[in-house]
Structures are given as C-alpha cells and as structure tokens.
Amino acid sequence: MSILAIYIVIPVLMLLGLWLARNLKEVRGVMVVGSTLLLALSIYLTIDFIHQRAAGVTDPMLYTASYMWFKPLNIHFSFGVDGISVVMLLLSSIIVFTGTFASWQLKPLTKEYFLWFTLLSSGVFGFFITTDMFTMFMFYEVALIPMYLLIGVWGSGAKEYSAMKLTLMLMGGSALLILGILGIYFFNGATTMDVVKIGMDNHIPNDVQNVLFPFVFIGFGVLGALFPFHTWSPDGHASAPTAVSMLHAGVLMKLGGYGCFRIAMYLLPHAAQELSWIFLILTTISVVYGALSACVQTDLKYINAYSSVSHCGLVLFAILMMQRTACTGAIIQMLSHGLMTALFFALIGMIYGRTHTRDVRKLGGLMKIMPFLAVGYVIAGLANLGLPGFSGFVAEMSIFVGSFDNADTFHRVCTIIACGSIVVTAVYILRVVGKILFKSVPDPHFEKLTDATWDERVAVCCLIFCVAGLGLMPMWASNVISDAVGPILSVVNP
C-alpha cells in the first residue's frame, strides 16, 4: 500500500473518533492528534521526496499505487505525487493543524463543526494525492460540499446568502468540469483516466481541445477566483468562521490553480497555446481588480478576500505564461498565499472575537491593547505586500521575472499591468495597519480586552514561522517545484 493512502486513513479515523467523542475535551484531543499526525506525515514525505530526487530518482510520480474501482470506465484509485503535490500536501497539513487551534474556543456544536471540517480536509488531501481524473473530481466535490454547512451554520453576517451563492457558483463550475473531464476521456480513446498516461499518450484532436479547454479551465478557474466568476469568494470569506476562512483561502482555492495546470494545460496543450491569450486578459483583470477593490473596503475580511482574488489571479496569470520560472513562481505563490492569508484570517478572527467588529473605521490602538496579535498582523501585511525576507517576495519576483521573459509585446504589457498591483497592495495594507493598530483607541471598552490565548499563539506562531521560513530559505521549494513543472511544460511547449 502506498504511503499516500495514509492521507485518507487518518481523516477517516478522525471522523470516527469525533463521532464517538462524548465531550469537548475528547473532540479537541481527536483533532490535535489527527492534525499533528497529518503534519508529521507531510514533513516526512517532503524530506523523503527531496532525498529521493537528490538520489537521482527521475520517475514523474513517486509513491504510486493503483487499485481498480470501476472497470467499465477504467476508473482507478490511482495515487502518486510530484513536487507540486508534495508542497500542496504540506500546505494543507499546516492549515489543518493551525486551523484546529484557531477553532479551539468555537461554540456551539463544536463536535459537528469539526466533523464537517475534517470531511472537507479529507477531500483536499484526496485531491492532491490522486492521479485519476474521475477520482480527483470526486475528492474535489467532497472538499466543496461541506462549505455550505460550515458557512451557513457557523458563519456570521449574511451567512445563508453567502453559503448558497458559494455553493451554486462552485457547483456550476463543477458541471463544466465534469463535461471537460469526460470529453478528455472519450476523445482520447476511452482507455484511461490517468492524468500521467493521457499526458504521455495524448490523441485528442486539436479542434476538440479548443472546445474542451474552456470547460476545464473555467471549471477549475471558478474556484481559483477567475474574473468574472470570482464574486462568490469575498462573500464566502466574509461569512465563514475563522478556521474555515483559513482552509478556504489557504487551501481550497489552490485546487483551482492546481487543476488548471495539471489538467487543463497539461492534457490540452494545443488549446492552451491557442486560447491562453483570452484567459490571460481575464487573469490580468483579476489581479488589478482584486487589489483595487481591496482598497475601498472597510471590513477586514473583505479586504483580505479581495486581496485573495488578486493573489490567486497571479497564480493563473503565471500558469498561462507557460514559462518555467513563471510557473514555478505560480506554485510558490500558491504555497505563500495559502500561508499568509491563513495567518491574516486567523488574526482577523481573533480580533473580531474580542472587539466584535471588523470595521476598520471602528478599530484603533490595537498595538497597545493586544500587542501579540498586532505584531502578527504587521508581519502578515508585510508578507502580503511582498517585502523581501517573506514568502510573498519570492513568489512575486519569480512570477514577474518569468512572465517578462516572454519576448512578445502582448505578454510584456500584461506583465507590466499586473505589476501595478504591487503598489496598490502596499497602499491598502499600510492604510489598514496604520488605522487599526496605531491610531487612538476609539472605544473605551477596548482598553479591557485581552491579548492572544495560548492556543491562538500556537496557530499564529506556526504560520509566521512558515511565512518567514519560506521567504528566507526558498530554494528547497523552488527546486522541488521546478523539477515537477518541467515535464508538464515540455508537453505544453514541445
């Protein structure tokens, strides 16, 4: 049995343990043990993967295994990971671990909340370890469905509206996606749904590729906040509970970029060459529009939500450049954005839990009142605007340098326009930091508020360590990702 199967076994055991748990202490114990095991497994897998690559192992996928599931359509439970999958598994484990501590004080229905949270996590892990398109789509749906209840029951504000909007738009994207996947399967000879095998032996006619590509790219792009299908994202982020926002923005949106690169670009390379310019325009709009929209928001969650639209737009933007440095930067951006936006949402949730407001105009003096959370917010903001030494700088530099390396005018103009988002990002980040942390305390009751508790400090410190660690030592991730990006781009750019 492949070691990757443990990523399914642990969440299943967690679900069983949560179901049998009789009190809050046991629920917390199950979550801490399960999330710690997942994190330890991901760290071990990452180290072992790096060692195997250093030892000269060149197989495109490692730790592979395949089990027949549905013979008439040749559907398998096929497992395997490359460098892209490994860093996404590591990111997912970190967010699940820190999200557990960020939800430590959540009430009511704590047990039910963690059941749905764990089910969502199992879908995410399953998506990243499988190489069969249909199984991947199944786990994709498992990851989406719990969002409705997590937001609709435990959310805040217009939570029912936000949950329904998110579900309908993402299910619409799923409808397009299943059509594209079935098209790839049948037009390639209906012999396999294995992504690696189709990529190596692709018989899909070019004109068919041009028809299927929009279905697959938009289907995944909806989850990646592709303009103009992004409108579910800000409302969903704003209404979701803290840990769900962390997992939603930190990991779930990465399924979109991962799918666009792994399936749309890799399996439909001719269409990617022919139609990329259309989607490049849309992603350029996403990058600039998201940053400008964040500037005019007054709700902390909406600011970070529109910032996520901009940063996730950069991921799709770089993928469409079809250039190795840019695509490597896109995956690093997925990793970086997942960490720093999870940190942002964790801090916003902690601040809201004390002040009962997310309105920038009603907040102030937090550096004096809760210095730990305030310093954490400054660090998250500096990472978000791309300050050297943090993960955001590494990702954005790789994206823009690689994108500008394209010789034609169209790609360079798009790159210059997208670069403008850096300035806009600095404007809204510094504006918010100045207002909520350093201006005078607007409400006397704020003076009585307390700083972060031990469980909150665990989550924040872990995320800060990861954001700074990736920024200061990015080469391990860059090398692992670049080695995985190369074979895919060799198909896209033969």
Summary of the structure (lengths in Angstrom):
residues: 494
radius of gyration: 21.4
end to end distance: 35.1
largest distance: 70.1
contacts: 1919
relative contact order: 0.10
helix: 79%
strand: 4%
